[in-house]
Amino acid sequence: MNATQKKSPLKFILAGALVIGTVSWLAISGAADTKSYYVTIAELNAMGGKAYSKNLRVAGNVKPGSINRSGPNADFVLVEQGRTLRVDYTGSEPPPDTFKDDAQALAIGTFGRDGTFHATQLQAKCASKYAPAKPGQTPTGNTAPMTNKASL
């Protein structure tokens, strides 16, 4: 055996270690970039300069009359315990159908130095849609009991 045959496995081991190291670094750095933190509007205001460098999720109720739609985008104000936050939503999809005045909304994005939250994702639910029917009020939707057709 000559010296070059003994060094060959070392080249493969080094190449494999380099590939594993590169893939590991990409996975760790990618996970850190996509992580988002849930904060309240009060917590967002208290974060100071740290708020500008993180992906965040902020929830609140949509202030009535504040929604301005422009194609698939929207500007609106979130309200939580008397605090307000202007949100500029620019996403790949229009806001959901449940996105209306007084709806609970979750904006996902980044906080800008201009004091506006720049959302790229938006989730909303209409609180009245999920509230139980009031006494004496007719329920909406299918309320008939399920039957087993096989036993009929």
C-alpha positions in Angstrom: 0.0 0.0 0.0 1.2 3.5 -0.8 0.6 6.7 1.2 -2.1 8.0 -1.0 -4.4 5.1 -0.4 -4.2 5.6 3.4 -5.1 9.3 3.1 -8.3 8.7 1.0 -10.6 7.9 3.9 -9.5 11.1 5.6 -10.7 13.2 2.7 -14.2 11.6 2.8 -14.4 12.1 6.6 -13.4 15.8 6.3 -15.9 16.3 3.4 -18.7 14.6 5.4 -17.9 16.7 8.5 -18.0 19.9 6.4 -21.4 18.9 4.9 -22.9 18.0 8.3 -21.5 21.3 9.9 -22.9 23.4 7.0 -26.4 21.8 7.2 -26.4 22.1 11.0 -25.5 25.8 10.8 -28.2 26.5 8.2 -30.8 24.7 10.3 -30.0 26.6 13.5 -29.8 30.0 11.8 -33.0 29.4 9.9 -34.9 28.4 13.0 -33.8 31.6 14.8 -34.9 33.7 11.9 -38.4 32.2 11.7 -39.1 32.3 15.4 -41.8 34.7 16.5 -42.7 36.0 20.0 -46.2 36.6 21.2 -46.4 40.0 23.0 -49.3 42.2 24.1 -49.4 45.8 22.9 -48.2 47.0 26.4 -45.2 44.6 26.2 -44.4 45.7 22.7 -44.3 49.3 23.8 -42.1 48.4 26.8 -39.6 46.4 24.7 -37.9 49.6 23.4 -35.2 49.0 20.7 -35.4 45.2 21.1 -38.8 45.2 19.4 -37.3 46.3 16.0 -35.2 43.2 15.5 -37.7 40.4 16.3 -40.5 38.6 14.5 -43.6 39.2 16.7 -47.2 38.3 17.1 -49.6 40.9 18.5 -53.3 40.4 19.3 -56.1 42.8 20.0 -59.6 43.8 18.8 -60.0 45.7 15.6 -61.0 49.3 16.4 -64.3 50.1 14.7 -64.0 52.3 11.7 -60.2 52.0 11.4 -60.0 49.4 8.6 -58.7 50.9 5.3 -58.5 48.2 2.6 -56.4 48.5 -0.6 -56.6 45.4 -2.7 -55.3 42.5 -0.6 -53.6 44.9 1.9 -55.2 46.7 4.9 -54.3 49.4 7.5 -56.1 49.2 10.8 -55.8 49.8 14.5 -55.7 47.1 17.2 -56.9 47.9 20.7 -56.1 46.0 23.9 -56.9 47.3 27.4 -57.0 50.9 26.2 -53.8 50.8 24.3 -53.7 51.1 20.5 -51.4 49.9 17.8 -51.5 50.9 14.1 -51.0 47.9 11.8 -50.0 47.9 8.2 -50.9 44.5 6.7 -49.2 43.6 3.4 -49.6 39.9 2.8 -49.8 37.5 -0.1 -53.6 36.9 0.7 -56.4 39.3 1.5 -57.5 39.6 5.1 -59.9 36.7 6.1 -63.7 37.1 5.8 -63.9 37.3 9.6 -61.7 40.4 9.7 -64.2 43.1 10.6 -64.7 45.9 13.2 -64.5 44.6 16.8 -63.1 41.2 15.6 -60.3 39.6 17.5 -57.2 39.7 15.3 -53.6 38.4 15.5 -51.0 40.2 13.4 -47.7 38.5 12.7 -44.7 40.6 11.5 -42.3 43.2 12.7 -42.5 46.5 14.6 -41.1 49.4 12.6 -39.3 52.5 13.9 -42.2 54.5 12.6 -44.4 53.1 15.4 -46.4 51.0 13.0 -46.6 47.2 13.2 -45.9 45.8 9.7 -47.8 42.5 9.4 -47.2 39.9 6.7 -49.8 37.5 8.2 -53.2 38.2 9.7 -55.7 35.9 11.5 -59.1 37.0 12.7 -62.2 35.6 14.3 -65.6 37.1 14.9 -66.3 36.8 18.6 -70.1 36.9 18.0 -69.9 33.9 15.6 -68.6 31.6 18.4 -70.6 33.0 21.3 -73.4 30.8 22.7 -77.0 31.8 21.9 -78.6 34.1 24.4 -81.7 32.8 26.3 -84.8 33.1 24.0 -82.7 33.6 20.9 -83.0 31.2 18.0 -79.7 29.4 17.4 -78.2 29.6 13.9 -76.7 26.8 11.9 -77.7 23.1 11.9 -78.9 22.2 15.3 -80.8 19.0 14.4 -79.6 15.9 16.3 -77.6 13.4 14.3 -79.3 10.2 13.3 -77.9 6.9 12.3 -79.4 6.2 8.9 -78.4 2.5 9.2 -80.9 2.1 12.1 -83.8 3.7 10.2 
